[in-house]
Amino acid sequence: MSKPADFKDLIFALKKAGFPTKGDVKQIVSDEFHEEITKFYAGRIKPEFDQVNKRLDRVDKRLVRVEVRLNGVEGEVRGLKEELSDTPSRGQFNDLKARVNHYHPAN
């Protein structure tokens, strides 16, 4: 008379026969669920992301034009500052100081 199969023997026999285990079923369901969720969000969100990317591209182009204009304005402001400034630059001051010292030495 053979002894009755215990639980481990039964699981082993079922695995050997090709039946999936609880872990196998969880993995299959998890993978399929993940794949379906990914497809769903890709279908729903990708078009919106594409629209956002197009808008950002337009904003980038506008910013480049604004940047170019600002560089021009900065140059003009710098020129006007120099024109209207009554304070000499460091180089101009040193030149004037050297000339004064030449004609009117401190000693």
Rosetta silent file (secondary structure, phi, psi, omega in degrees, C-alpha in Angstrom):
SEQUENCE: MSKPADFKDLIFALKKAGFPTKGDVKQIVSDEFHEEITKFYAGRIKPEFDQVNKRLDRVDKRLVRVEVRLNGVEGEVRGLKEELSDTPSRGQFNDLKARVNHYHPAN
SCORE:     score description
SCORE:     0.000 S_00000001
   1 L     0.000  134.315 -178.808    0.000    0.000    0.000 S_00000001
   2 L   -89.685  152.101 -179.164    1.385    3.376   -0.910 S_00000001
   3 L   -79.236  153.487 -179.941    1.383    6.233    1.454 S_00000001
   4 L   -67.791  147.535 -179.004   -0.883    9.200    0.749 S_00000001
   5 L   -72.908  134.982  175.875    0.736   12.136   -1.067 S_00000001
   6 L   -88.853  179.779 -173.796    1.501   15.061    1.115 S_00000001
   7 H   -61.046  -43.673 -179.746    1.098   18.715    0.101 S_00000001
   8 H   -61.344  -41.521  179.089    4.683   19.127   -1.205 S_00000001
   9 H   -64.706  -38.129 -179.709    4.321   16.069   -3.412 S_00000001
  10 H   -65.903  -45.472  178.195    1.046   17.402   -4.771 S_00000001
  11 H   -61.246  -45.302  179.409    2.566   20.833   -5.599 S_00000001
  12 H   -58.950  -44.579 -179.349    5.550   19.161   -7.240 S_00000001
  13 H   -65.056  -40.470  179.533    3.276   16.962   -9.361 S_00000001
  14 H   -66.749  -42.701  177.372    1.148   19.933  -10.432 S_00000001
  15 H   -61.044  -43.445 -178.591    4.223   22.010  -11.402 S_00000001
  16 H   -64.526  -32.676  179.707    5.608   19.067  -13.333 S_00000001
  17 L   -78.161   -8.774  176.281    2.299   18.696  -15.152 S_00000001
  18 L   100.061    5.560  177.566    2.546   22.366  -16.245 S_00000001
  19 L   -73.783  139.918  179.516   -0.007   23.955  -13.948 S_00000001
  20 L   -75.707  149.231  176.076    0.904   27.506  -12.949 S_00000001
  21 L   -87.274  173.297  177.569    1.621   28.313   -9.340 S_00000001
  22 H   -58.993  -41.394  177.977    0.082   31.169   -7.412 S_00000001
  23 H   -63.736  -40.905  177.776    3.277   33.180   -8.014 S_00000001
  24 H   -61.267  -43.992 -179.314    3.123   32.428  -11.755 S_00000001
  25 H   -64.149  -43.395  178.404   -0.474   33.635  -11.931 S_00000001
  26 H   -59.935  -42.954 -179.001    0.374   36.817  -10.023 S_00000001
  27 H   -64.292  -44.586 -179.715    3.280   37.524  -12.396 S_00000001
  28 H   -62.080  -48.443 -179.210    1.159   36.921  -15.507 S_00000001
  29 H   -63.598  -42.782 -179.565   -1.673   39.120  -14.240 S_00000001
  30 H   -62.126  -46.819  179.946    0.758   41.797  -13.102 S_00000001
  31 H   -62.394  -45.936 -179.350    2.597   41.858  -16.464 S_00000001
  32 H   -65.188  -42.303  179.286   -0.627   41.972  -18.480 S_00000001
  33 H   -62.108  -45.466  179.283   -2.122   44.651  -16.241 S_00000001
  34 H   -59.864  -43.673 -179.504    1.031   46.739  -16.519 S_00000001
  35 H   -63.791  -43.179 -179.583    1.034   46.368  -20.298 S_00000001
  36 H   -66.798  -41.560  178.655   -2.631   47.373  -20.596 S_00000001
  37 H   -63.643  -41.434  179.043   -2.205   50.367  -18.300 S_00000001
  38 H   -61.846  -45.326  178.635    0.858   51.460  -20.294 S_00000001
  39 H   -61.885  -43.545 -178.785   -1.072   51.214  -23.576 S_00000001
  40 H   -60.144  -50.818 -178.304   -4.011   53.126  -22.099 S_00000001
  41 H   -67.937  -34.793  177.877   -1.895   55.996  -20.813 S_00000001
  42 H   -62.925  -40.828  178.946    0.201   56.095  -23.972 S_00000001
  43 H   -68.974  -35.074 -176.984   -2.981   56.493  -26.000 S_00000001
  44 H   -86.539  -39.710 -170.460   -4.439   59.118  -23.705 S_00000001
  45 H   -94.045  -33.939 -176.239   -1.417   61.123  -22.628 S_00000001
  46 H   -55.162  -45.948  178.391    0.926   61.030  -25.641 S_00000001
  47 H   -59.593  -37.887  178.660   -1.255   63.345  -27.762 S_00000001
  48 H   -67.889  -40.255  176.484   -1.389   65.824  -24.895 S_00000001
  49 H   -63.307  -39.050  178.596    2.383   65.643  -24.429 S_00000001
  50 H   -61.647  -41.853  177.970    2.818   66.210  -28.156 S_00000001
  51 H   -63.401  -43.783  179.630    0.676   69.365  -27.917 S_00000001
  52 H   -62.152  -42.156  178.910    2.673   70.600  -24.932 S_00000001
  53 H   -62.223  -40.427  177.579    5.927   69.966  -26.818 S_00000001
  54 H   -62.385  -44.042  179.164    4.664   71.963  -29.817 S_00000001
  55 H   -63.249  -42.285  179.021    3.730   74.851  -27.554 S_00000001
  56 H   -64.008  -36.474  176.627    7.108   74.731  -25.833 S_00000001
  57 H   -62.561  -42.227  178.380    8.838   74.789  -29.220 S_00000001
  58 H   -64.586  -40.996  178.557    6.896   77.937  -30.143 S_00000001
  59 H   -63.309  -42.688  178.392    7.785   79.528  -26.815 S_00000001
  60 H   -58.559  -44.679 -179.948   11.461   78.648  -27.344 S_00000001
  61 H   -62.087  -42.117  179.259   11.433   80.309  -30.768 S_00000001
  62 H   -66.066  -38.958  179.794    9.853   83.449  -29.322 S_00000001
  63 H   -64.624  -36.264  178.304   12.360   83.538  -26.483 S_00000001
  64 H   -62.672  -44.120  179.393   15.241   83.367  -28.935 S_00000001
  65 H   -63.828  -41.211  178.960   13.852   86.410  -30.771 S_00000001
  66 H   -64.503  -40.794  179.635   13.361   88.274  -27.485 S_00000001
  67 H   -60.422  -43.787  179.321   16.891   87.377  -26.415 S_00000001
  68 H   -62.439  -43.487  179.217   18.327   88.786  -29.634 S_00000001
  69 H   -63.828  -42.035 -179.599   16.348   91.995  -29.174 S_00000001
  70 H   -64.140  -37.440  177.604   17.469   92.323  -25.559 S_00000001
  71 H   -61.079  -40.395  177.366   21.106   91.938  -26.547 S_00000001
  72 H   -64.577  -42.442  179.618   20.662   94.840  -28.953 S_00000001
  73 H   -65.211  -41.566  178.456   18.981   96.956  -26.298 S_00000001
  74 H   -58.838  -42.410  178.549   21.741   96.163  -23.795 S_00000001
  75 H   -62.372  -42.466  178.839   24.329   97.363  -26.299 S_00000001
  76 H   -64.197  -43.231  179.775   22.407  100.589  -26.876 S_00000001
  77 H   -62.857  -42.952  178.754   22.021  101.196  -23.140 S_00000001
  78 H   -59.594  -44.596  179.197   25.732  100.579  -22.610 S_00000001
  79 H   -63.762  -43.314  178.756   26.554  103.078  -25.348 S_00000001
  80 H   -64.162  -39.160  177.878   24.176  105.686  -23.953 S_00000001
  81 H   -59.203  -46.637 -179.531   25.623  105.207  -20.477 S_00000001
  82 H   -64.257  -39.578 -179.844   29.110  105.863  -21.760 S_00000001
  83 H   -64.506  -44.060 -173.197   27.912  108.876  -23.754 S_00000001
  84 H   -90.526   -8.684 -176.484   26.000  110.449  -20.906 S_00000001
  85 L   -74.974  133.391  175.600   28.334  109.503  -18.102 S_00000001
  86 L  -100.608    4.896  176.175   30.366  112.311  -16.595 S_00000001
  87 L   -97.924  124.787 -178.874   32.511  109.856  -14.625 S_00000001
  88 L   -71.115  156.007  175.400   35.624  108.803  -16.523 S_00000001
  89 L   -71.586  169.108 -179.745   36.499  105.171  -16.950 S_00000001
  90 H   -58.590  -43.569  179.779   39.399  103.722  -14.942 S_00000001
  91 H   -64.188  -43.739  178.366   41.689  103.998  -17.976 S_00000001
  92 H   -62.050  -42.053 -179.989   40.672  107.590  -18.673 S_00000001
  93 H   -61.862  -45.289 -179.200   41.225  108.509  -15.015 S_00000001
  94 H   -64.343  -38.908  176.440   44.699  106.957  -14.966 S_00000001
  95 H   -61.927  -46.750  179.928   45.676  108.798  -18.167 S_00000001
  96 H   -63.647  -41.525  179.035   44.497  112.115  -16.723 S_00000001
  97 H   -61.220  -42.747  179.508   46.246  111.426  -13.418 S_00000001
  98 H   -63.839  -40.225  178.925   49.516  110.702  -15.229 S_00000001
  99 H   -66.036  -42.490  179.059   49.253  113.967  -17.183 S_00000001
 100 H   -63.760  -45.587  179.376   48.498  115.978  -14.038 S_00000001
 101 H   -61.772  -31.402  179.578   51.394  114.353  -12.201 S_00000001
 102 H   -67.289  -45.784 -176.495   53.645  115.145  -15.178 S_00000001
 103 H   -86.488  -27.820 -179.233   52.811  118.876  -15.161 S_00000001
 104 L  -132.922   75.597 -178.895   52.204  119.262  -11.416 S_00000001
 105 L   -63.245  149.507 -177.683   54.323  116.782   -9.500 S_00000001
 106 L   -73.392  -23.165 -178.296   53.418  116.263   -5.843 S_00000001
 107 L   -83.737    0.000    0.000   57.059  116.715   -4.682 S_00000001
